[in-house]
Amino acid sequence: MRVALATFGVDEFAVLHAACVDAGHVPVAYVYCRSMRLNSHTDAQAAEGAARIIEALPPGMDLLLPGAADGLASALAGYRLDLLMVYGFNWKLPASVLGTPRFGVVNIHTSLLPRYRGPAPVLWAVRNGDPEIGVTIHRMDDRFDSGPVLVQRGGIPLDEDVTPGRLWTRIRPVIRDLVVDALGMVASQNPGTPQDDSGASSAGFIEPEFSVVDWSRSAREVHNQVRMFAFMGRDHAPVAEVGGRWLAVLRTRLEPADGIRVECADAPIWIEESEPATNPAVPG
């Protein structure tokens, strides 16, 4: 099969490309989102990512940087694709793209669908204190993460101090194995297994107010809130009022530790690492 790959980083393109080759198929083009929203200016982070991808492009490989979804459909049509494989693409793909490849579009999603449909499944898994996550490869339809499942596998641990790098080392081999299996099913025109919508849950973008710690929540909820933002990076740390001061909370512990003890709704929590912050209700 002739396959185009749409994802968000050098390592991700490399894993999908290698899996396609291992399965006997031919990657013919890469697709990268240069903006978070359709028809908007290229953002700085995307520009830096595109530069890294260009440097790592295999010889002869094309890189598409679409500005609009309909333009993407027109560009992909010229590659006579059998399949488009998507992992972490920012845009909802319209029917014009879904109908371009001969065998449609498949998506790699880091949850055991139908759980955590949406753009932020790992963040919600950490927020909810899940001990592990999974990976699902499914056929794409006109809704978010709701198409028939081709393959999935769970059992990927979420560490207490989970980071993107450590999690990727665990997810990467699972994705590679599942992509090989999914490509075989697509080639044999297996339709996949419909999802049970009754078990669906949402993993949408995190609400802005969640960036402020509410000490009336349970200690476990606050701890997982801090863990989730720590996964996103130090610049995203939630802020909290402690003893009349505002702090960016970087690390907490549920057991006694060096740091600031704070009472939550059901138990104490210890702020192990923090930085001064400003009152979020005061502009500037």
Buried (B, 14 or more C-beta within 10 A) or exposed (E): BBBBBBBBBBEBBBBBBBBBBEBEBEBBBBBBBBBEEBEEEEBEEBEEBBEEBEEBEEEEBEEBBBBEBBBBBEBBBEBEBBBBBBBBBBBEBBEBBBEBBEBBBBBBBBBBBBBBBBBBBBBBBBBEEBEEBBBBBBBBBEEBBBBBBBBBBEEBEBEEEBEEEEBBEBBBEBBBBBBBBBBBBBBEEBEBEEBEEEEBBEBEEBEEEEBBBBBEBEBBBBBBBBBBBBBBEEEEBBBBBBEEEBBBBBBBBBEEBEBBEBEBEEEEBBBBBBEEBEEBEEEE
